[in-house]
């Protein structure tokens, strides 16, 4: 049996508020590649997966929040998850996780 390895989590600062963010599992990273041409949905799903907020809550938050704050959270999730900044690897190809 393969060993169970817990996902890493840490508290991160989002515009002066600390929230807990956990890393993406490999399965979640691969799931995000299906949104390669829909970065809006990819960001929403990724933030929801890693923060415990619903996709509706995340969508509303993203609509009301400056882009640099959203981008910072995306980058922190990528760092915690151990993926390249702004991309996930799928079959040797880079798949964007957020808009540049």
Backbone atoms as SQL, in Angstrom:
CREATE TABLE atoms (id INTEGER PRIMARY KEY, chain TEXT, resi INTEGER, resn TEXT, atom TEXT, x REAL, y REAL, z REAL);
INSERT INTO atoms VALUES
  (1, 'A', 1, 'UNK', 'N', 0.845, -1.183, 0.000),
  (2, 'A', 1, 'UNK', 'CA', 0.000, 0.000, 0.000),
  (3, 'A', 1, 'UNK', 'C', 0.887, 1.243, 0.000),
  (4, 'A', 2, 'UNK', 'N', 0.509, 2.230, -0.817),
  (5, 'A', 2, 'UNK', 'CA', 1.239, 3.488, -0.826),
  (6, 'A', 2, 'UNK', 'C', 0.982, 4.253, 0.471),
  (7, 'A', 3, 'UNK', 'N', 1.989, 4.961, 0.967),
  (8, 'A', 3, 'UNK', 'CA', 1.783, 5.702, 2.219),
  (9, 'A', 3, 'UNK', 'C', 0.870, 6.900, 2.018),
  (10, 'A', 4, 'UNK', 'N', 0.058, 7.160, 3.010),
  (11, 'A', 4, 'UNK', 'CA', -0.793, 8.353, 2.986),
  (12, 'A', 4, 'UNK', 'C', 0.051, 9.533, 3.452),
  (13, 'A', 5, 'UNK', 'N', 0.127, 10.544, 2.598),
  (14, 'A', 5, 'UNK', 'CA', 0.918, 11.734, 2.903),
  (15, 'A', 5, 'UNK', 'C', -0.055, 12.913, 2.977),
  (16, 'A', 6, 'UNK', 'N', -0.135, 13.555, 4.133),
  (17, 'A', 6, 'UNK', 'CA', -1.080, 14.670, 4.258),
  (18, 'A', 6, 'UNK', 'C', -0.684, 15.853, 3.375),
  (19, 'A', 7, 'UNK', 'N', -1.691, 16.571, 2.916),
  (20, 'A', 7, 'UNK', 'CA', -1.455, 17.776, 2.132),
  (21, 'A', 7, 'UNK', 'C', -0.942, 18.878, 3.052),
  (22, 'A', 8, 'UNK', 'N', 0.003, 19.637, 2.569),
  (23, 'A', 8, 'UNK', 'CA', 0.572, 20.737, 3.336),
  (24, 'A', 8, 'UNK', 'C', -0.445, 21.877, 3.430),
  (25, 'A', 9, 'UNK', 'N', -0.494, 22.546, 4.549),
  (26, 'A', 9, 'UNK', 'CA', -1.329, 23.746, 4.671),
  (27, 'A', 9, 'UNK', 'C', -0.573, 24.783, 5.489),
  (28, 'A', 10, 'UNK', 'N', -0.946, 26.026, 5.263),
  (29, 'A', 10, 'UNK', 'CA', -0.358, 27.108, 6.053),
  (30, 'A', 10, 'UNK', 'C', -1.287, 28.312, 6.031),
  (31, 'A', 11, 'UNK', 'N', -1.074, 29.185, 6.981),
  (32, 'A', 11, 'UNK', 'CA', -1.815, 30.436, 7.039),
  (33, 'A', 11, 'UNK', 'C', -1.118, 31.427, 6.114),
  (34, 'A', 12, 'UNK', 'N', -1.907, 32.080, 5.265),
  (35, 'A', 12, 'UNK', 'CA', -1.355, 33.081, 4.358),
  (36, 'A', 12, 'UNK', 'C', -2.103, 34.394, 4.549),
  (37, 'A', 13, 'UNK', 'N', -1.421, 35.471, 4.212),
  (38, 'A', 13, 'UNK', 'CA', -2.010, 36.798, 4.336),
  (39, 'A', 13, 'UNK', 'C', -2.695, 37.175, 3.022),
  (40, 'A', 14, 'UNK', 'N', -3.969, 37.518, 3.122),
  (41, 'A', 14, 'UNK', 'CA', -4.724, 37.991, 1.962),
  (42, 'A', 14, 'UNK', 'C', -5.271, 39.367, 2.327),
  (43, 'A', 15, 'UNK', 'N', -4.617, 40.395, 1.830),
  (44, 'A', 15, 'UNK', 'CA', -5.022, 41.784, 2.080),
  (45, 'A', 15, 'UNK', 'C', -5.195, 42.072, 3.573),
  (46, 'A', 16, 'UNK', 'N', -4.241, 41.581, 4.374),
  (47, 'A', 16, 'UNK', 'CA', -4.263, 41.861, 5.802),
  (48, 'A', 16, 'UNK', 'C', -5.052, 40.885, 6.649),
  (49, 'A', 17, 'UNK', 'N', -5.658, 39.888, 6.032),
  (50, 'A', 17, 'UNK', 'CA', -6.412, 38.863, 6.760),
  (51, 'A', 17, 'UNK', 'C', -5.732, 37.515, 6.556),
  (52, 'A', 18, 'UNK', 'N', -5.533, 36.784, 7.635),
  (53, 'A', 18, 'UNK', 'CA', -4.919, 35.456, 7.545),
  (54, 'A', 18, 'UNK', 'C', -6.004, 34.416, 7.264),
  (55, 'A', 19, 'UNK', 'N', -5.750, 33.577, 6.241),
  (56, 'A', 19, 'UNK', 'CA', -6.636, 32.451, 5.957),
  (57, 'A', 19, 'UNK', 'C', -5.784, 31.209, 5.783),
  (58, 'A', 20, 'UNK', 'N', -6.379, 30.063, 6.085),
  (59, 'A', 20, 'UNK', 'CA', -5.665, 28.804, 5.893),
  (60, 'A', 20, 'UNK', 'C', -5.840, 28.338, 4.455),
  (61, 'A', 21, 'UNK', 'N', -4.720, 27.960, 3.856),
  (62, 'A', 21, 'UNK', 'CA', -4.695, 27.461, 2.488),
  (63, 'A', 21, 'UNK', 'C', -3.959, 26.126, 2.520),
  (64, 'A', 22, 'UNK', 'N', -4.520, 25.140, 1.833),
  (65, 'A', 22, 'UNK', 'CA', -3.829, 23.856, 1.747),
  (66, 'A', 22, 'UNK', 'C', -3.346, 23.651, 0.318),
  (67, 'A', 23, 'UNK', 'N', -2.391, 22.771, 0.186),
  (68, 'A', 23, 'UNK', 'CA', -1.848, 22.493, -1.135),
  (69, 'A', 23, 'UNK', 'C', -2.859, 21.729, -1.983),
  (70, 'A', 24, 'UNK', 'N', -2.693, 21.846, -3.279),
  (71, 'A', 24, 'UNK', 'CA', -3.481, 21.048, -4.213),
  (72, 'A', 24, 'UNK', 'C', -2.916, 19.632, -4.242),
  (73, 'A', 25, 'UNK', 'N', -3.788, 18.655, -4.300),
  (74, 'A', 25, 'UNK', 'CA', -3.323, 17.288, -4.521),
  (75, 'A', 25, 'UNK', 'C', -2.939, 17.152, -5.989),
  (76, 'A', 26, 'UNK', 'N', -2.232, 16.110, -6.327),
  (77, 'A', 26, 'UNK', 'CA', -1.865, 15.903, -7.737),
  (78, 'A', 26, 'UNK', 'C', -3.121, 15.738, -8.585),
  (79, 'A', 27, 'UNK', 'N', -4.117, 15.032, -8.062),
  (80, 'A', 27, 'UNK', 'CA', -5.372, 14.846, -8.801),
  (81, 'A', 27, 'UNK', 'C', -6.045, 16.190, -9.061),
  (82, 'A', 28, 'UNK', 'N', -6.019, 17.083, -8.076),
  (83, 'A', 28, 'UNK', 'CA', -6.608, 18.415, -8.262),
  (84, 'A', 28, 'UNK', 'C', -5.820, 19.231, -9.282),
  (85, 'A', 29, 'UNK', 'N', -4.501, 19.133, -9.251),
  (86, 'A', 29, 'UNK', 'CA', -3.685, 19.836, -10.239),
  (87, 'A', 29, 'UNK', 'C', -4.073, 19.395, -11.644),
  (88, 'A', 30, 'UNK', 'N', -4.230, 18.100, -11.839),
  (89, 'A', 30, 'UNK', 'CA', -4.595, 17.584, -13.158),
  (90, 'A', 30, 'UNK', 'C', -6.014, 17.996, -13.538),
  (91, 'A', 31, 'UNK', 'N', -6.924, 18.023, -12.556),
  (92, 'A', 31, 'UNK', 'CA', -8.300, 18.452, -12.838),
  (93, 'A', 31, 'UNK', 'C', -8.319, 19.887, -13.362),
  (94, 'A', 32, 'UNK', 'N', -7.461, 20.731, -12.818),
  (95, 'A', 32, 'UNK', 'CA', -7.423, 22.130, -13.248),
  (96, 'A', 32, 'UNK', 'C', -7.004, 22.277, -14.707),
  (97, 'A', 33, 'UNK', 'N', -6.294, 21.301, -15.247),
  (98, 'A', 33, 'UNK', 'CA', -5.860, 21.409, -16.645),
  (99, 'A', 33, 'UNK', 'C', -7.048, 21.387, -17.606),
  (100, 'A', 34, 'UNK', 'N', -8.195, 20.880, -17.170),
  (101, 'A', 34, 'UNK', 'CA', -9.370, 20.887, -18.053),
  (102, 'A', 34, 'UNK', 'C', -9.897, 22.299, -18.295),
  (103, 'A', 35, 'UNK', 'N', -9.448, 23.249, -17.482),
  (104, 'A', 35, 'UNK', 'CA', -9.876, 24.640, -17.633),
  (105, 'A', 35, 'UNK', 'C', -8.818, 25.480, -18.344),
  (106, 'A', 36, 'UNK', 'N', -7.970, 24.844, -19.120),
  (107, 'A', 36, 'UNK', 'CA', -6.870, 25.524, -19.793),
  (108, 'A', 36, 'UNK', 'C', -7.328, 26.754, -20.574),
  (109, 'A', 37, 'UNK', 'N', -8.500, 26.692, -21.161),
  (110, 'A', 37, 'UNK', 'CA', -9.010, 27.816, -21.955),
  (111, 'A', 37, 'UNK', 'C', -10.044, 28.653, -21.205),
  (112, 'A', 38, 'UNK', 'N', -10.173, 28.419, -19.906),
  (113, 'A', 38, 'UNK', 'CA', -11.138, 29.151, -19.080),
  (114, 'A', 38, 'UNK', 'C', -10.471, 29.496, -17.751),
  (115, 'A', 39, 'UNK', 'N', -9.572, 30.466, -17.778),
  (116, 'A', 39, 'UNK', 'CA', -8.801, 30.810, -16.587),
  (117, 'A', 39, 'UNK', 'C', -9.673, 31.352, -15.467),
  (118, 'A', 40, 'UNK', 'N', -10.796, 31.980, -15.813),
  (119, 'A', 40, 'UNK', 'CA', -11.721, 32.474, -14.796),
  (120, 'A', 40, 'UNK', 'C', -12.208, 31.316, -13.927),
  (121, 'A', 41, 'UNK', 'N', -12.660, 30.255, -14.563),
  (122, 'A', 41, 'UNK', 'CA', -13.128, 29.076, -13.822),
  (123, 'A', 41, 'UNK', 'C', -11.973, 28.389, -13.116),
  (124, 'A', 42, 'UNK', 'N', -10.815, 28.295, -13.771),
  (125, 'A', 42, 'UNK', 'CA', -9.657, 27.639, -13.157),
  (126, 'A', 42, 'UNK', 'C', -9.277, 28.310, -11.841),
  (127, 'A', 43, 'UNK', 'N', -9.215, 29.639, -11.842),
  (128, 'A', 43, 'UNK', 'CA', -8.876, 30.349, -10.611),
  (129, 'A', 43, 'UNK', 'C', -9.924, 30.133, -9.535),
  (130, 'A', 44, 'UNK', 'N', -11.189, 30.225, -9.925),
  (131, 'A', 44, 'UNK', 'CA', -12.269, 30.049, -8.960),
  (132, 'A', 44, 'UNK', 'C', -12.216, 28.667, -8.334),
  (133, 'A', 45, 'UNK', 'N', -12.081, 27.641, -9.152),
  (134, 'A', 45, 'UNK', 'CA', -12.042, 26.257, -8.659),
  (135, 'A', 45, 'UNK', 'C', -10.809, 26.036, -7.785),
  (136, 'A', 46, 'UNK', 'N', -9.653, 26.550, -8.220),
  (137, 'A', 46, 'UNK', 'CA', -8.427, 26.357, -7.446),
  (138, 'A', 46, 'UNK', 'C', -8.531, 27.001, -6.071),
  (139, 'A', 47, 'UNK', 'N', -9.018, 28.225, -6.013),
  (140, 'A', 47, 'UNK', 'CA', -9.142, 28.896, -4.713),
  (141, 'A', 47, 'UNK', 'C', -10.147, 28.161, -3.832),
  (142, 'A', 48, 'UNK', 'N', -11.268, 27.732, -4.408),
  (143, 'A', 48, 'UNK', 'CA', -12.265, 26.994, -3.625),
  (144, 'A', 48, 'UNK', 'C', -11.694, 25.686, -3.091),
  (145, 'A', 49, 'UNK', 'N', -10.970, 24.948, -3.924),
  (146, 'A', 49, 'UNK', 'CA', -10.386, 23.668, -3.502),
  (147, 'A', 49, 'UNK', 'C', -9.455, 23.830, -2.310),
  (148, 'A', 50, 'UNK', 'N', -8.701, 24.907, -2.306),
  (149, 'A', 50, 'UNK', 'CA', -7.614, 25.045, -1.330),
  (150, 'A', 50, 'UNK', 'C', -7.969, 25.858, -0.088),
  (151, 'A', 51, 'UNK', 'N', -9.104, 26.553, -0.125),
  (152, 'A', 51, 'UNK', 'CA', -9.464, 27.401, 1.016),
  (153, 'A', 51, 'UNK', 'C', -10.680, 26.908, 1.786),
  (154, 'A', 52, 'UNK', 'N', -11.480, 26.056, 1.176),
  (155, 'A', 52, 'UNK', 'CA', -12.702, 25.593, 1.829),
  (156, 'A', 52, 'UNK', 'C', -13.896, 26.493, 1.590),
  (157, 'A', 53, 'UNK', 'N', -13.702, 27.589, 0.846),
  (158, 'A', 53, 'UNK', 'CA', -14.830, 28.439, 0.485),
  (159, 'A', 53, 'UNK', 'C', -15.538, 27.836, -0.719),
  (160, 'A', 54, 'UNK', 'N', -16.820, 28.131, -0.870),
  (161, 'A', 54, 'UNK', 'CA', -17.565, 27.614, -2.017),
  (162, 'A', 54, 'UNK', 'C', -17.133, 28.345, -3.290),
  (163, 'A', 55, 'UNK', 'N', -17.398, 27.725, -4.433),
  (164, 'A', 55, 'UNK', 'CA', -17.078, 28.384, -5.699),
  (165, 'A', 55, 'UNK', 'C', -17.856, 29.692, -5.843),
  (166, 'A', 56, 'UNK', 'N', -19.102, 29.733, -5.371),
  (167, 'A', 56, 'UNK', 'CA', -19.883, 30.974, -5.433),
  (168, 'A', 56, 'UNK', 'C', -19.242, 32.066, -4.580),
  (169, 'A', 57, 'UNK', 'N', -18.789, 31.711, -3.367),
  (170, 'A', 57, 'UNK', 'CA', -18.128, 32.693, -2.503),
  (171, 'A', 57, 'UNK', 'C', -16.850, 33.214, -3.160),
  (172, 'A', 58, 'UNK', 'N', -16.080, 32.305, -3.744),
  (173, 'A', 58, 'UNK', 'CA', -14.831, 32.704, -4.395),
  (174, 'A', 58, 'UNK', 'C', -15.112, 33.579, -5.603),
  (175, 'A', 59, 'UNK', 'N', -16.101, 33.205, -6.399),
  (176, 'A', 59, 'UNK', 'CA', -16.451, 33.986, -7.599),
  (177, 'A', 59, 'UNK', 'C', -16.806, 35.418, -7.209),
  (178, 'A', 60, 'UNK', 'N', -17.640, 35.572, -6.183),
  (179, 'A', 60, 'UNK', 'CA', -18.032, 36.902, -5.713),
  (180, 'A', 60, 'UNK', 'C', -16.817, 37.665, -5.199),
  (181, 'A', 61, 'UNK', 'N', -15.977, 36.995, -4.413),
  (182, 'A', 61, 'UNK', 'CA', -14.771, 37.636, -3.873),
  (183, 'A', 61, 'UNK', 'C', -13.874, 38.112, -5.006),
  (184, 'A', 62, 'UNK', 'N', -13.658, 37.277, -6.019),
  (185, 'A', 62, 'UNK', 'CA', -12.801, 37.648, -7.153),
  (186, 'A', 62, 'UNK', 'C', -13.364, 38.840, -7.910),
  (187, 'A', 63, 'UNK', 'N', -14.696, 38.916, -8.032),
  (188, 'A', 63, 'UNK', 'CA', -15.324, 40.033, -8.748),
  (189, 'A', 63, 'UNK', 'C', -15.163, 41.353, -8.003),
  (190, 'A', 64, 'UNK', 'N', -15.008, 41.284, -6.683),
  (191, 'A', 64, 'UNK', 'CA', -14.952, 42.489, -5.853),
  (192, 'A', 64, 'UNK', 'C', -13.551, 42.827, -5.353),
  (193, 'A', 65, 'UNK', 'N', -12.527, 42.072, -5.800),
  (194, 'A', 65, 'UNK', 'CA', -11.178, 42.210, -5.247),
  (195, 'A', 65, 'UNK', 'C', -10.191, 42.629, -6.334),
  (196, 'A', 66, 'UNK', 'N', -9.258, 43.529, -6.007),
  (197, 'A', 66, 'UNK', 'CA', -8.252, 43.929, -6.994),
  (198, 'A', 66, 'UNK', 'C', -7.460, 42.725, -7.513),
  (199, 'A', 67, 'UNK', 'N', -7.107, 42.785, -8.788),
  (200, 'A', 67, 'UNK', 'CA', -6.407, 41.682, -9.436),
  (201, 'A', 67, 'UNK', 'C', -5.103, 41.301, -8.774),
  (202, 'A', 68, 'UNK', 'N', -4.343, 42.293, -8.260),
  (203, 'A', 68, 'UNK', 'CA', -3.062, 41.958, -7.642),
  (204, 'A', 68, 'UNK', 'C', -3.245, 41.133, -6.378),
  (205, 'A', 69, 'UNK', 'N', -4.341, 41.338, -5.652),
  (206, 'A', 69, 'UNK', 'CA', -4.616, 40.556, -4.440),
  (207, 'A', 69, 'UNK', 'C', -4.969, 39.125, -4.825),
  (208, 'A', 70, 'UNK', 'N', -5.794, 38.969, -5.853),
  (209, 'A', 70, 'UNK', 'CA', -6.155, 37.631, -6.332),
  (210, 'A', 70, 'UNK', 'C', -4.910, 36.917, -6.843),
  (211, 'A', 71, 'UNK', 'N', -4.102, 37.609, -7.653),
  (212, 'A', 71, 'UNK', 'CA', -2.881, 37.003, -8.180),
  (213, 'A', 71, 'UNK', 'C', -1.944, 36.572, -7.072),
  (214, 'A', 72, 'UNK', 'N', -1.835, 37.376, -6.015),
  (215, 'A', 72, 'UNK', 'CA', -0.975, 37.012, -4.888),
  (216, 'A', 72, 'UNK', 'C', -1.455, 35.714, -4.239),
  (217, 'A', 73, 'UNK', 'N', -2.761, 35.570, -4.057),
  (218, 'A', 73, 'UNK', 'CA', -3.282, 34.339, -3.465),
  (219, 'A', 73, 'UNK', 'C', -3.001, 33.154, -4.381),
  (220, 'A', 74, 'UNK', 'N', -3.215, 33.313, -5.686),
  (221, 'A', 74, 'UNK', 'CA', -2.938, 32.243, -6.651),
  (222, 'A', 74, 'UNK', 'C', -1.468, 31.818, -6.560),
  (223, 'A', 75, 'UNK', 'N', -0.574, 32.798, -6.485),
  (224, 'A', 75, 'UNK', 'CA', 0.852, 32.488, -6.387),
  (225, 'A', 75, 'UNK', 'C', 1.196, 31.778, -5.087),
  (226, 'A', 76, 'UNK', 'N', 0.539, 32.162, -3.990),
  (227, 'A', 76, 'UNK', 'CA', 0.783, 31.476, -2.721),
  (228, 'A', 76, 'UNK', 'C', 0.288, 30.036, -2.776),
  (229, 'A', 77, 'UNK', 'N', -0.860, 29.812, -3.401),
  (230, 'A', 77, 'UNK', 'CA', -1.373, 28.450, -3.557),
  (231, 'A', 77, 'UNK', 'C', -0.399, 27.619, -4.393),
  (232, 'A', 78, 'UNK', 'N', 0.101, 28.189, -5.492),
  (233, 'A', 78, 'UNK', 'CA', 1.062, 27.481, -6.345),
  (234, 'A', 78, 'UNK', 'C', 2.327, 27.139, -5.555),
  (235, 'A', 79, 'UNK', 'N', 2.814, 28.089, -4.762),
  (236, 'A', 79, 'UNK', 'CA', 4.021, 27.841, -3.962),
  (237, 'A', 79, 'UNK', 'C', 3.795, 26.720, -2.960),
  (238, 'A', 80, 'UNK', 'N', 2.691, 26.792, -2.233),
  (239, 'A', 80, 'UNK', 'CA', 2.380, 25.775, -1.223),
  (240, 'A', 80, 'UNK', 'C', 2.199, 24.404, -1.879),
  (241, 'A', 81, 'UNK', 'N', 1.658, 24.417, -3.102),
  (242, 'A', 81, 'UNK', 'CA', 1.391, 23.172, -3.823),
  (243, 'A', 81, 'UNK', 'C', 2.612, 22.632, -4.554),
  (244, 'A', 82, 'UNK', 'N', 3.676, 23.438, -4.628),
  (245, 'A', 82, 'UNK', 'CA', 4.887, 22.983, -5.283),
  (246, 'A', 82, 'UNK', 'C', 4.798, 22.962, -6.796),
  (247, 'A', 83, 'UNK', 'N', 3.919, 23.797, -7.366),
  (248, 'A', 83, 'UNK', 'CA', 3.831, 23.874, -8.826),
  (249, 'A', 83, 'UNK', 'C', 4.530, 25.136, -9.299),
  (250, 'A', 84, 'UNK', 'N', 4.945, 25.131, -10.550),
  (251, 'A', 84, 'UNK', 'CA', 5.592, 26.309, -11.122),
  (252, 'A', 84, 'UNK', 'C', 4.660, 27.492, -11.028),
  (253, 'A', 85, 'UNK', 'N', 5.223, 28.637, -10.767),
  (254, 'A', 85, 'UNK', 'CA', 4.427, 29.856, -10.632),
  (255, 'A', 85, 'UNK', 'C', 3.584, 30.087, -11.882),
  (256, 'A', 86, 'UNK', 'N', 2.271, 30.009, -11.701),
  (257, 'A', 86, 'UNK', 'CA', 1.355, 30.289, -12.792),
  (258, 'A', 86, 'UNK', 'C', 1.078, 29.126, -13.714),
  (259, 'A', 87, 'UNK', 'N', 1.711, 27.956, -13.498),
  (260, 'A', 87, 'UNK', 'CA', 1.463, 26.820, -14.376),
  (261, 'A', 87, 'UNK', 'C', 1.418, 25.525, -13.591),
  (262, 'A', 88, 'UNK', 'N', 0.771, 24.546, -14.177),
  (263, 'A', 88, 'UNK', 'CA', 0.809, 23.178, -13.664),
  (264, 'A', 88, 'UNK', 'C', 1.367, 22.322, -14.784),
  (265, 'A', 89, 'UNK', 'N', 2.043, 21.262, -14.444),
  (266, 'A', 89, 'UNK', 'CA', 2.592, 20.377, -15.459),
  (267, 'A', 89, 'UNK', 'C', 1.621, 19.235, -15.715),
  (268, 'A', 90, 'UNK', 'N', 1.356, 18.978, -16.961),
  (269, 'A', 90, 'UNK', 'CA', 0.477, 17.884, -17.357),
  (270, 'A', 90, 'UNK', 'C', 1.082, 17.204, -18.562),
  (271, 'A', 91, 'UNK', 'N', 1.577, 16.007, -18.365),
  (272, 'A', 91, 'UNK', 'CA', 2.154, 15.279, -19.470),
  (273, 'A', 91, 'UNK', 'C', 3.296, 16.020, -20.136),
  (274, 'A', 92, 'UNK', 'N', 4.087, 16.759, -19.363),
  (275, 'A', 92, 'UNK', 'CA', 5.210, 17.471, -19.900),
  (276, 'A', 92, 'UNK', 'C', 4.901, 18.847, -20.449),
  (277, 'A', 93, 'UNK', 'N', 3.609, 19.202, -20.518),
  (278, 'A', 93, 'UNK', 'CA', 3.222, 20.510, -21.028),
  (279, 'A', 93, 'UNK', 'C', 2.849, 21.429, -19.878),
  (280, 'A', 94, 'UNK', 'N', 3.150, 22.701, -20.012),
  (281, 'A', 94, 'UNK', 'CA', 2.735, 23.682, -19.013),
  (282, 'A', 94, 'UNK', 'C', 1.323, 24.122, -19.300),
  (283, 'A', 95, 'UNK', 'N', 0.484, 24.090, -18.283),
  (284, 'A', 95, 'UNK', 'CA', -0.907, 24.520, -18.416),
  (285, 'A', 95, 'UNK', 'C', -1.118, 25.685, -17.473),
  (286, 'A', 96, 'UNK', 'N', -1.547, 26.845, -17.977),
  (287, 'A', 96, 'UNK', 'CA', -1.713, 28.014, -17.121),
  (288, 'A', 96, 'UNK', 'C', -2.724, 27.783, -16.006),
  (289, 'A', 97, 'UNK', 'N', -2.369, 28.276, -14.803),
  (290, 'A', 97, 'UNK', 'CA', -3.301, 28.250, -13.682),
  (291, 'A', 97, 'UNK', 'C', -3.926, 29.623, -13.459),
  (292, 'A', 98, 'UNK', 'N', -3.360, 30.652, -14.049),
  (293, 'A', 98, 'UNK', 'CA', -3.903, 31.994, -13.869),
  (294, 'A', 98, 'UNK', 'C', -3.470, 32.870, -15.036),
  (295, 'A', 99, 'UNK', 'N', -4.180, 33.943, -15.176),
  (296, 'A', 99, 'UNK', 'CA', -3.818, 34.905, -16.218),
  (297, 'A', 99, 'UNK', 'C', -2.560, 35.642, -15.782),
  (298, 'A', 100, 'UNK', 'N', -1.745, 36.008, -16.730),
  (299, 'A', 100, 'UNK', 'CA', -0.503, 36.733, -16.408),
  (300, 'A', 100, 'UNK', 'C', -0.806, 38.196, -16.166);
